[in-house]
Amino acid sequence: MAQRKTFLLRLDPATHEALQHWADADLRSLNAQIEFLLRRALQESGRLKPAGHAQSEE
């Protein structure tokens, strides 16, 4: 598994609270929720291949 990168993310309190409530409802940590949402946005925009997508399709 690739090493994970760490970085600081600044959020306004309302955004933080909304994300925390969403994470709680989905039974995820706040960090996992943010990563899930970012990955989904990247996939939907075509900037990241879906997880499990083979590098070379045969």
Rosetta constraint file for C-alpha pairs under 8 A:
AtomPair CA 11 CA 15 HARMONIC 6.26 0.50
AtomPair CA 11 CA 16 HARMONIC 5.87 0.50
AtomPair CA 12 CA 16 HARMONIC 6.25 0.50
AtomPair CA 13 CA 17 HARMONIC 6.05 0.50
AtomPair CA 14 CA 18 HARMONIC 6.15 0.50
AtomPair CA 15 CA 19 HARMONIC 6.09 0.50
AtomPair CA 16 CA 20 HARMONIC 6.05 0.50
AtomPair CA 17 CA 21 HARMONIC 6.19 0.50
AtomPair CA 18 CA 22 HARMONIC 6.22 0.50
AtomPair CA 19 CA 23 HARMONIC 6.02 0.50
AtomPair CA 19 CA 30 HARMONIC 6.85 0.50
AtomPair CA 19 CA 33 HARMONIC 7.52 0.50
AtomPair CA 19 CA 34 HARMONIC 7.64 0.50
AtomPair CA 20 CA 24 HARMONIC 6.08 0.50
AtomPair CA 20 CA 29 HARMONIC 7.93 0.50
AtomPair CA 20 CA 30 HARMONIC 5.62 0.50
AtomPair CA 21 CA 25 HARMONIC 6.20 0.50
AtomPair CA 22 CA 26 HARMONIC 6.26 0.50
AtomPair CA 22 CA 33 HARMONIC 7.80 0.50
AtomPair CA 23 CA 27 HARMONIC 5.97 0.50
AtomPair CA 23 CA 28 HARMONIC 4.92 0.50
AtomPair CA 23 CA 29 HARMONIC 5.93 0.50
AtomPair CA 23 CA 30 HARMONIC 5.52 0.50
AtomPair CA 23 CA 32 HARMONIC 7.91 0.50
AtomPair CA 23 CA 33 HARMONIC 5.44 0.50
AtomPair CA 24 CA 28 HARMONIC 6.00 0.50
AtomPair CA 24 CA 29 HARMONIC 7.14 0.50
AtomPair CA 24 CA 30 HARMONIC 7.86 0.50
AtomPair CA 28 CA 32 HARMONIC 5.92 0.50
AtomPair CA 28 CA 33 HARMONIC 5.92 0.50
AtomPair CA 29 CA 33 HARMONIC 6.15 0.50
AtomPair CA 30 CA 34 HARMONIC 6.25 0.50
AtomPair CA 31 CA 35 HARMONIC 6.23 0.50
AtomPair CA 32 CA 36 HARMONIC 5.98 0.50
AtomPair CA 33 CA 37 HARMONIC 6.16 0.50
AtomPair CA 34 CA 38 HARMONIC 6.12 0.50
AtomPair CA 35 CA 39 HARMONIC 6.02 0.50
AtomPair CA 36 CA 40 HARMONIC 6.12 0.50
AtomPair CA 37 CA 41 HARMONIC 6.15 0.50
AtomPair CA 38 CA 42 HARMONIC 6.16 0.50
AtomPair CA 39 CA 43 HARMONIC 6.17 0.50
AtomPair CA 39 CA 48 HARMONIC 7.47 0.50
AtomPair CA 40 CA 44 HARMONIC 6.10 0.50
AtomPair CA 41 CA 45 HARMONIC 6.16 0.50
AtomPair CA 42 CA 46 HARMONIC 6.25 0.50
AtomPair CA 42 CA 47 HARMONIC 5.05 0.50
AtomPair CA 42 CA 48 HARMONIC 5.27 0.50
AtomPair CA 43 CA 47 HARMONIC 5.83 0.50
AtomPair CA 43 CA 48 HARMONIC 4.71 0.50
AtomPair CA 43 CA 49 HARMONIC 5.83 0.50
AtomPair CA 43 CA 50 HARMONIC 6.05 0.50
AtomPair CA 49 CA 53 HARMONIC 6.38 0.50
